[in-house]
Amino acid sequence: MPLFGMFSNDIAIDLGTANTLIYMKGKGIVLNEPSIVTYDVSSRKIIAIGEESKKMMGKVHKELATIRPMKDGVIADFEIAEGMIKEFIKKISSSWMPARRIVICVPSGITEVEKRAVRDTAEHAGAKEVYLISEPMAAAIGIGLDVMAPYGNMIVDIGGGTTEIAVIALSGITNGASIRIAGDELTESIIRFFRNNHNILIGERTAEEIKCQVGSVMPLKEEVIIEVKGRDLVAGIPKITEVSSIEIRESLNAPITQMIEAVKVALEKTAPELSSDLLDRGIFLTGGGALIKGLDERIKMETGVPVHVAEDPLTAVARGTGKVLEDLDYYKKVLLRR
């Protein structure tokens, strides 16, 4: 083994809108933290990242800003994104050696300009070689599907910024879609619901917690009532209100319907032979959005195709990107070409 191979910190990155996961060669997933950065407004110096920065959301003073440098699955603030990646790599690396190879997953609908931005950011963070793979392909590999086989598999990966829909066969995506309606849009729908229906303003963190705890798209066996704290938009003072899980479900209906319509369009465009494979094998849900209660049941009801929620859907993309890193020669056909 070459000397550099013994000490290299080759890594795979799932650079998500909501969370960043890093897989280190030979070690597995070594980091899973929110893609959030707090920085000094005047100097642009990074103060905190990840979990530490998430605790600061909505609580910083005017000299600090807390942002997500990723928006809709792509880099929105290059300087801060580069700094975030560097800081995350520092967290996981005990060696002075920079990451020689980095495999990064990106949305399947990414433009050439956005691809270039991701490559440049990784190179500036110290990578000598950068490889890109589409998120649905990485998700399929991560949950153990044979992406090189001559039969079709459908992946619906619901992340923070994008929902990736892809029919995969013979190492490629035969058809699909990348829509910028996903977990963040669901969170925003809950914020709008409280503003419009209860005259109360809640923060992003609160809305996220409500979505995870009681968010659903099908009737629950036992509907629940929850207390929500926010700011009264009329009086301007803190307020507590009670809402039911039924109301939360109604607030999520519009973006969920758009996601399911995109799945239907992808199914309509699928070749007949692949369609028969999908009826046999079903649709696989990955990403954080796959955990929304009843989503698999609703998609099955509206499409007639069996739906499976992947085991540990939150890490499917990172695990797949890691498998590609472990055997780049074997998986070179699935990588995005320059």
C-alpha positions as CSV (number, residue, x, y, z in Angstrom):
1,M,0.0,0.0,0.0
2,P,1.4,3.5,-0.9
3,L,2.4,5.6,2.1
4,F,-0.3,8.2,1.3
5,G,-3.0,5.5,1.3
6,M,-2.1,4.5,4.9
7,F,-2.7,8.0,6.2
8,S,-5.2,9.6,3.8
9,N,-8.5,10.9,5.2
10,D,-10.6,10.1,2.2
11,I,-14.2,11.1,3.0
12,A,-17.7,11.0,1.5
13,I,-20.0,14.0,2.2
14,D,-23.8,14.2,2.2
15,L,-23.9,17.9,2.0
16,G,-27.6,18.4,2.8
17,T,-29.7,21.5,3.2
18,A,-30.7,20.4,6.7
19,N,-27.9,18.1,7.8
20,T,-24.3,17.3,6.8
21,L,-23.1,13.7,7.2
22,I,-19.5,12.7,6.7
23,Y,-18.4,9.1,6.0
24,M,-14.6,8.4,6.5
25,K,-13.1,5.6,4.6
26,G,-12.7,2.5,6.7
27,K,-14.6,4.1,9.7
28,G,-18.2,4.6,8.5
29,I,-20.3,7.7,9.3
30,V,-18.3,9.8,11.7
31,L,-20.3,13.1,11.7
32,N,-24.0,13.9,11.5
33,E,-24.8,17.5,12.3
34,P,-27.1,20.3,11.2
35,S,-25.9,22.4,8.2
36,I,-26.1,25.6,10.2
37,V,-23.4,28.2,10.7
38,T,-23.2,31.2,13.1
39,Y,-20.7,33.8,12.0
40,D,-19.6,37.4,12.9
41,V,-21.4,39.8,10.5
42,S,-18.5,42.3,10.2
43,S,-15.6,39.9,9.9
44,R,-17.4,36.8,8.4
45,K,-15.5,34.7,10.9
46,I,-17.3,31.5,11.8
47,I,-18.3,31.3,15.5
48,A,-20.1,28.0,15.6
49,I,-21.3,25.2,13.4
50,G,-23.6,22.2,13.5
51,E,-25.4,21.4,16.8
52,E,-23.8,24.3,18.6
53,S,-25.0,26.7,16.0
54,K,-28.5,25.2,15.9
55,K,-29.0,26.1,19.6
56,M,-28.3,29.7,18.6
57,M,-31.0,29.9,15.9
58,G,-33.4,32.8,16.5
59,K,-31.4,33.9,19.5
60,V,-28.4,35.8,18.2
61,H,-27.8,39.6,18.5
62,K,-27.2,42.0,15.6
63,E,-23.5,41.4,15.4
64,L,-24.0,37.7,14.7
65,A,-25.9,35.8,12.0
66,T,-27.1,32.2,11.9
67,I,-27.7,30.8,8.5
68,R,-27.9,27.7,6.4
69,P,-25.3,28.0,3.6
70,M,-27.2,25.4,1.6
71,K,-30.5,26.2,0.0
72,D,-32.7,23.8,-2.0
73,G,-29.8,21.2,-2.0
74,V,-27.2,23.6,-3.5
75,I,-24.7,26.1,-2.1
76,A,-26.2,29.5,-1.5
77,D,-23.2,31.1,0.3
78,F,-19.9,29.8,-1.0
79,E,-17.6,31.4,1.5
80,I,-19.6,30.2,4.6
81,A,-20.2,26.7,3.0
82,E,-16.5,26.3,2.4
83,G,-15.7,27.3,6.0
84,M,-18.4,24.9,7.3
85,I,-16.9,22.0,5.4
86,K,-13.4,22.8,6.6
87,E,-14.6,23.0,10.2
88,F,-16.5,19.7,10.0
89,I,-13.5,18.0,8.5
90,K,-11.3,19.4,11.4
91,K,-13.8,17.9,13.8
92,I,-13.4,14.4,12.5
93,S,-9.7,14.4,11.5
94,S,-7.0,13.7,14.0
95,S,-4.4,13.7,11.2
96,W,-2.6,16.6,9.6
97,M,-3.3,15.0,6.2
98,P,-6.0,16.7,4.2
99,A,-8.7,14.7,2.5
100,R,-7.2,13.4,-0.7
101,R,-10.4,12.2,-2.2
102,I,-13.9,13.5,-1.5
103,V,-17.1,12.1,-2.9
104,I,-20.1,14.5,-2.6
105,C,-23.7,13.8,-3.4
106,V,-25.7,16.5,-5.1
107,P,-29.3,16.8,-6.3
108,S,-30.0,15.1,-9.6
109,G,-31.4,18.4,-11.0
110,I,-28.2,20.3,-10.3
111,T,-27.0,22.7,-13.1
112,E,-23.4,22.7,-14.5
113,V,-22.7,26.0,-12.7
114,E,-23.9,24.5,-9.4
115,K,-21.7,21.4,-10.0
116,R,-18.7,23.6,-10.5
117,A,-19.5,25.5,-7.3
118,V,-19.6,22.2,-5.3
119,R,-16.3,21.0,-6.8
120,D,-14.6,24.4,-6.2
121,T,-15.8,24.4,-2.6
122,A,-14.5,20.9,-1.9
123,E,-11.1,21.7,-3.6
124,H,-10.8,24.9,-1.5
125,A,-11.4,22.8,1.6
126,G,-8.3,20.8,0.7
127,A,-9.5,17.9,-1.6
128,K,-7.1,16.8,-4.4
129,E,-9.8,14.7,-6.2
130,V,-13.5,15.5,-6.1
131,Y,-16.2,13.1,-7.3
132,L,-20.0,13.8,-7.5
133,I,-22.9,11.4,-7.3
134,S,-26.6,12.1,-7.5
135,E,-28.6,11.8,-4.3
136,P,-31.1,9.2,-5.5
137,M,-28.3,7.0,-6.8
138,A,-26.4,7.3,-3.5
139,A,-29.6,6.5,-1.6
140,A,-30.3,3.4,-3.7
141,I,-26.8,2.1,-3.1
142,G,-27.1,3.0,0.6
143,I,-30.2,0.8,1.1
144,G,-28.6,-2.1,-0.7
145,L,-30.2,-2.0,-4.1
146,D,-28.3,-3.4,-7.1
147,V,-28.2,-0.2,-9.2
148,M,-26.3,-2.1,-12.0
149,A,-28.9,-4.8,-12.5
150,P,-31.2,-4.8,-15.6
151,Y,-34.4,-4.1,-13.6
152,G,-36.0,-0.9,-12.3
153,N,-35.9,0.5,-8.8
154,M,-37.7,3.7,-7.8
155,I,-36.2,6.0,-5.1
156,V,-38.0,8.9,-3.6
157,D,-35.5,10.8,-1.4
158,I,-37.1,13.5,0.6
159,G,-34.4,15.8,2.1
160,G,-34.5,19.2,3.6
161,G,-34.3,21.3,0.4
162,T,-35.2,18.9,-2.4
163,T,-37.3,15.8,-3.1
164,E,-35.4,13.5,-5.5
165,I,-37.4,11.0,-7.5
166,A,-35.6,8.6,-9.8
167,V,-36.1,5.3,-11.6
168,I,-32.7,3.6,-11.6
169,A,-31.6,0.7,-13.9
170,L,-28.2,-0.4,-15.4
171,S,-26.1,2.1,-13.4
172,G,-28.1,5.1,-14.6
173,I,-31.3,7.2,-13.9
174,T,-33.7,6.4,-16.7
175,N,-36.2,9.1,-15.6
176,G,-37.1,11.2,-12.6
177,A,-37.4,14.6,-11.2
178,S,-35.8,16.9,-8.6
179,I,-38.3,19.3,-7.1
180,R,-37.5,22.0,-4.6
181,I,-40.3,21.1,-2.3
182,A,-39.2,19.0,0.7
183,G,-38.8,19.1,4.5
184,D,-38.1,22.8,4.6
185,E,-41.3,23.5,2.8
186,L,-43.3,21.3,5.2
187,T,-41.8,23.3,8.1
188,E,-42.6,26.6,6.4
189,S,-46.2,25.4,5.9
190,I,-46.6,24.9,9.7
191,I,-45.2,28.4,10.4
192,R,-47.7,29.9,7.8
193,F,-50.6,27.9,9.4
194,F,-50.0,29.3,12.9
195,R,-49.6,32.9,11.4
196,N,-52.7,32.7,9.4
197,N,-55.0,30.6,11.6
198,H,-53.9,31.5,15.1
199,N,-52.2,34.9,14.7
200,I,-49.1,33.5,16.4
201,L,-45.6,33.6,15.1
202,I,-43.4,30.5,15.8
203,G,-39.8,29.9,15.0
204,E,-38.3,27.4,12.6
205,R,-37.0,25.2,15.4
206,T,-40.5,25.0,17.0
207,A,-42.1,24.2,13.6
208,E,-39.5,21.5,13.0
209,E,-40.3,19.9,16.3
210,I,-44.0,19.9,15.6
211,K,-43.5,18.4,12.2
212,C,-41.4,15.5,13.7
213,Q,-43.6,14.9,16.7
214,V,-47.1,15.1,15.3
215,G,-46.8,15.7,11.5
216,S,-48.8,13.2,9.5
217,V,-50.5,12.8,6.1
218,M,-53.0,10.1,7.0
219,P,-55.4,9.9,10.0
220,L,-53.7,8.7,13.2
221,K,-55.0,5.9,15.4
222,E,-55.1,8.5,18.2
223,E,-55.2,12.1,17.3
224,V,-53.4,14.4,19.8
225,I,-53.6,17.9,21.1
226,I,-50.3,19.8,21.6
227,E,-49.4,23.1,23.3
228,V,-47.4,25.5,21.1
229,K,-45.6,28.6,22.3
230,G,-45.0,31.7,20.2
231,R,-45.5,35.4,19.9
232,D,-49.0,36.9,19.5
233,L,-49.0,38.9,16.3
234,V,-51.8,41.2,17.6
235,A,-50.7,41.9,21.1
236,G,-47.0,41.3,20.5
237,I,-46.6,39.3,23.7
238,P,-45.7,35.6,24.3
239,K,-48.7,33.3,23.9
240,I,-49.6,29.6,24.3
241,T,-52.1,28.0,22.0
242,E,-53.5,24.5,21.6
243,V,-53.7,22.7,18.2
244,S,-54.7,19.2,17.1
245,S,-52.7,16.8,15.0
246,I,-55.6,17.1,12.5
247,E,-54.9,20.8,12.0
248,I,-51.2,20.1,11.5
249,R,-52.0,17.4,8.9
250,E,-54.2,19.9,7.0
251,S,-51.3,22.4,7.0
252,L,-49.0,19.9,5.4
253,N,-51.4,18.8,2.7
254,A,-50.4,21.2,0.0
255,P,-46.7,20.4,-0.2
256,I,-47.3,16.7,0.3
257,T,-49.8,16.7,-2.6
258,Q,-47.1,18.4,-4.8
259,M,-44.6,15.7,-3.9
260,I,-47.0,12.9,-4.7
261,E,-48.0,14.6,-8.0
262,A,-44.3,14.6,-8.9
263,V,-44.1,10.8,-8.2
264,K,-47.1,10.2,-10.4
265,V,-45.5,12.2,-13.3
266,A,-42.3,10.1,-12.9
267,L,-44.4,6.9,-13.0
268,E,-46.2,8.1,-16.1
269,K,-42.9,8.6,-17.9
270,T,-41.5,5.2,-16.9
271,A,-41.0,2.6,-19.7
272,P,-43.5,-0.2,-19.6
273,E,-40.9,-2.9,-18.8
274,L,-39.6,-0.9,-15.9
275,S,-43.2,-0.1,-14.7
276,S,-43.7,-3.9,-14.2
277,D,-40.5,-4.0,-12.2
278,L,-41.8,-1.2,-10.0
279,L,-45.1,-3.1,-9.3
280,D,-43.1,-6.1,-8.2
281,R,-40.4,-4.2,-6.2
282,G,-42.2,-1.1,-5.1
283,I,-41.1,2.5,-4.4
284,F,-38.4,3.0,-1.7
285,L,-38.6,6.1,0.5
286,T,-35.4,7.6,2.0
287,G,-34.4,10.9,3.6
288,G,-35.9,12.6,6.7
289,G,-39.2,13.2,5.0
290,A,-39.8,9.4,4.7
291,L,-40.4,9.5,8.5
292,I,-43.6,11.6,8.2
293,K,-46.3,9.5,9.6
294,G,-48.5,7.8,6.9
295,L,-46.6,9.0,3.9
296,D,-45.9,5.5,2.6
297,E,-49.5,4.6,3.0
298,R,-50.7,7.8,1.2
299,I,-48.4,7.3,-1.8
300,K,-49.5,3.6,-2.1
301,M,-53.1,4.7,-1.9
302,E,-52.7,7.3,-4.7
303,T,-50.4,5.4,-7.1
304,G,-51.3,1.7,-6.5
305,V,-47.6,0.8,-6.2
306,P,-46.2,-0.8,-3.0
307,V,-44.1,1.6,-0.9
308,H,-41.3,0.7,1.5
309,V,-39.7,3.1,4.0
310,A,-35.9,2.3,4.0
311,E,-34.2,1.3,7.2
312,D,-32.6,4.3,8.8
313,P,-33.7,6.6,5.9
314,L,-31.8,9.7,7.3
315,T,-28.4,8.1,6.7
316,A,-29.2,6.2,3.4
317,V,-27.5,8.8,1.2
318,A,-24.4,9.1,3.4
319,R,-24.1,5.3,3.5
320,G,-24.4,5.0,-0.3
321,T,-21.9,7.8,-0.9
322,G,-19.5,6.0,1.6
323,K,-19.9,2.7,-0.3
324,V,-18.9,4.5,-3.5
325,L,-15.8,6.0,-1.8
326,E,-14.8,2.5,-0.5
327,D,-14.8,1.1,-4.1
328,L,-14.5,4.0,-6.6
329,D,-13.4,1.7,-9.5
330,Y,-16.4,-0.6,-9.1
331,Y,-18.9,2.4,-8.9
332,K,-17.2,4.7,-11.5
333,K,-20.2,4.2,-13.8
334,V,-22.6,5.8,-11.4
335,L,-20.5,9.0,-10.8
336,L,-21.6,12.2,-12.5
337,R,-19.3,13.0,-15.4
338,R,-17.4,16.2,-15.5
